[in-house]
Amino acid sequence: MGKPDSEFLNQNCLWAEFVCPPFLKRPTENKRGIQLFSSTPVREYTYGKNESAIASPGMVALLAIAVHGPLLLMQLPAFAAGSQTQMFLAKHYANDWFGLWNSHWFGGFSQTTSAPLTQQVVALLSHVFGITAAYMVTQLAVVVLLALAVYRFARVWTGERTAPIAGIGSIFLGSLALLVYRDGALPATAGTALAIFGASFLYGFARGNEMLSLVKAVLLLIAAACCDSMTAVYGILLFALPTLWLASADSTDEEYGERRSTAATFIRGVIVLAVCAVVSGFILAPFWSSVFHSSHRLLAPDETAGNFLLQGSTALRYWIVPFGFMILALPYLFLSGFAARRTRALFLAFYVALIVGLGATTPVAKYLLGGFENALSVELFTFWATLLALPLVAVLVIELVARYQQRAVVLVWVAAVLTFAAPLAWMTYHPSTENRFRTDYIANFLNRDNHAQFRYLTLGFGSQFAEVASRTNASTVDGIGNGMLPEAREFGVSHLDNAKAYGSAGMEALRAVLKHANQYGLKFIFVRDRYYEPLIAFAGWRQVEAYENGNVTLWSKEDVPPARDLQTHQTLPGIERTLWGVVPLLCLILALLLMIATPERDEEVETMALPPTGTDPIRAQEAI
Amino acid sequence: MKTSAAIAFTVILIILIGLGTAPHAESHTKSGTAEAAVHAFFDHVKAHDWDDAYAMVNPGDGVSKESFIRDIAGNNGSLKTISSIQKVDTKTLNDSGSEANVRADLQWSTAVGAVHETRDFKLTNSGGDWKLDWSAPQQVPTAADAKPVQTNYLRWDIVQSGASSNEWGVANAEPPRTRIISMNAVDYNGSVVIMGEVVNEDTVPGFVTINADLIGQDGNSLAQESSFDKISHTLLPKEVSPFRIDFPGRKLAEVKSVRISPTNLLVPASADPLVGVFDQHIEKDATGKAVLRGQLTNQSGLVVNIPHVLATFYDKSGKVIWVSDGYLDQALKPNQQVPFAVDLRDDLANQVQNYRVTVNYYNSSRS
């Protein structure tokens, strides 16, 4: 049997020495490529260095910019609840980087109740672009980083050929679109991108003992932890542990480098993770302190993902739309993911993320997430599940293309585009803020005639609550996050603007806070939901102004004295403030500089001559 | 290996989904008892599933589906229209197999806070399905049934002297003269309760809020609270309103004095709507608690969306010994009577010599 002129891929081959599926071998392990004869042959083009890849990392990055750039330039996520909160917190860093006491929410709260890195980046860029554009630029950079991180991650798991497909796939993920454009989850997406990068460098260190990889992994994982608490607790482990398992599995295989001890490889990686956890825990000590000392919080119905089997709309919102056409790949993932030795851990991580992403449909999320269980957490796990699935989905795509050629290419592209388009369409029909209104009237009122010396409250503003807060100098007794007034803490209600969603606990919390309006200097209440009017009318407020054709009304109480300091001001020690203000950003900048300055050397791929493409028939030979 | 692993993971996933879903399914299938039927009924009410809720009732005379929905979901902007059932606790009073009486303690989440209600339901078992007997609401229509009536009541408006004063109230005008005419302080349920009455002695309406400051034995302030919603804030000339201020977690023994600071403001007001109170009497409710019951009649032309009843109880010396309040979940249409009931402390029921009911209100059309 002679050597074929071109390479063929087919998982149904009968040649035992070319173990199926072929993606399990990296290009370096067989520099001649995988040579198969099949009844349904497809030529694999290997024109030279890296030309077996569909796209280079640069092209993947450009595609990410091309797809997400216009949407972010249109500032699509500008009014998502998460993005407004991020911009509000970033604005404080922009004004006072090391002054961590923010007097605008909860009558005063510490910025350390939220992981700082993405807010600090936005704050830094806001001096150039302005706060909203800075947010969009940061988010775009994160999307690009994520695509590159997935590219690199997939290369570790399933090889050079799958990496660009996985990277491109990450750009079109429905789960990413929902997080970016509907939830404004910049910290979670940024943390995930950095964690994936960190995990892939961890492989380099654990398996190859590369010191540069160690430095990059440590810096990236610390930066990831400083972005988002969920990523710090769960995300890093979900991506890093399978990668360490892979490094251990590869440690005895000389095709992946010098032979090493399996246990030592794993332990080395675990030590790096432990060091990262200790360092990031030290940097974020004030944050973790606030998390562990925070009171029990009730979740509003829109903050929980119910049982997908019993609530069709929830299933659509939290599972079907985020997965998109990737749902069709689930049978393949289950069949191939665990069967192949190298992808076993990857599949298990995907499986765990998939189950937790089902939220209340299974009891797992409740036990695993504990106090972190909410809709965004569930969404985040689904996001991670889709990311973890991408290397395997990329293999499926290669196999489909190998079998069905152009038809498969077209269908895969259509599936990818529809998967990305579905969440955007969903957002159009289910906007997070219905009937948006102008908040400048409100900000102008609060900023004039010494009105800012009193505190204010908004009711029914939804995601525009943070928009008002970021535009005015006045302080509110409400807020988003772990902070709570003592009166609201008793009922576990963290966000008074949405009090009615918490049921009687929410309204009782609102009553309790309004009862102490004089102590808090709470004079002004802006009402956008008439549901709240009876309570504030009976409590002694009177309507004084109306905006937006009466849709927003201002209520005032006359006997309220100007707000005074609630004496809850907490000043962190200088060392903690310095660590908080400097180290996260330093880690990120150093990691990015190192990655740019020391790019990975591409694997050398043996080139082989191919007959001209186009009209030349592909020579096929039946496998024997 | 390949297929068996996939099957194993799929089976585990299905089992987990089953474990997550079974408790919900269980709660939906729990039926067969009268109590379960009441729970199921309120599940439908909570979901605003009026068809299924109506299917679970035996409608009495004059109860159509529309009137049932009006009864259970409220109408005319009443408190019930902005309420949702939060919690249902049931207790079977008697069950003969074909008929049962179930007492339901209902907790509603309303726009003015949590509201508790105790209702007794009679259920009939028809073909294995329990149905709630539903009678028409106890609303007593009068001759001019539910028609807006043009009235000629007094109205006080404030003429602004200049465009600069465009906020509510007139800060630069002399506030109306108000006076606290009685005051009492008691310990109750681990709280210090300050109560009394305030009168507007002026000839113009005023907006009154009472703030109180407990002064400790060392002369320092212990706590500050306000009358909040336990007062009728808008007082017409010569009108009297009770007030009550609660200081949770305080004891009278640690209080040296109380500093009361009423705040008055001149406001525009109208004597319309006027709500009459009839048939007031103290009695025991189904649970044996003392309550003050009566009928409210809207004697004017505007619908009162949310009436708020404030009851002042006096002892034989004329001292205010208790102030209690309650929100009505029905709207008051013109010339229509609606029953009300407010709680009275059982230990004070024997001491009450006299009582007076004041009706405060919220109108959704009022700005």
Interface residues (C-beta under 8 A of the other chain):
Chain A: N307 L309 L310 P331 F334 L335 S336 F338 A339 Y351 L354 I355 L358 A360 T361 T362 P363 V364 K500 G503 S504 G506 M507 E508 R511 L514 K515 H516 A517 N518 Q519 R530 Y531 Y532 E533 P534 L535 A537 F538 A539 G540 R542 Q543 V544 E545 A546 T553 S556 K557 E558 D559
Chain B: M1 K2 T3 A5 A6 F9 T10 L13 L16 I17 L19 G20 T21 H24 L79 I82 S84 Q86 Q107 W108 S109 T110 A111 V112 G113 A114 E167 W168 G169 A171 F207 T209 N211 Q224 E225 S226 S227 F228 D229 I231 H233 T263 L265 V267 N305 I306 H308 N360 Y362 S364 R366 S367
